[in-house]
Amino acid sequence: MDYWNILEYGAWAISFVLFGWMLLDAFRVNRDFEEEVLTSSREGELELVTEKHDID
């Protein structure tokens, strides 16, 4: 295995990690915000909505 194959596998690994991170973030955003807020086109409406946080 040469240098370029190692770089190729590394690039694929990084892309899979980024894809997984994007999916996780999409699920978190979907959980924390209502559909009406996410599809709203009004400026500044997101600042009025607070995220759901569990404070222990």
N, C-alpha and C positions, 0 to 999 in steps of 0.2 A: 504494500500500500504506500503510495507516494504522498507528498505534501498536499497536493491539490485535492485528493480524495478525502484527506482528513479535514481540510477546510470546508469541503462540500458537506460532509456529515455534520460538522459543527454548525454550519449555516442552517441545515435542516432542523437540527436540534433547537436552535434559537428560534426558528420560525414556529415550531410546535409549542414552545413555551409561551411565546407571545400570543399565539392563537388561544391557548388555554386561559391565559390571563384576560384576554378580551371577552371570552365566554363567561368567565367568572364575574367580570365587571358588569356585563350585560345582565346577568341574573341579579346582582346586587342592586343595580339601578332600577330594575323592574320591581324588585321587592320594596325598595325604599320610597318610590315615587308612584303616584297615581297616573293612569294613562292620560287623563286630561291635562296634567301638568307637562308630561313629556311631549304631547302633540300640540301644545299651546304655542302660538306665534307672538304673544304679547311680551314685550320687553320687560324685564325686571320681575316677572312673576315668580321665577325660581327663587329669588331672594326672600320672598314672602313665605315660602314653604320651608319648613324645617325638616331635616332628615330625622328618621327614627333612630335613636341611639339607646342602647341599653346601658344605663349608668348604674353600676353596682357599688 
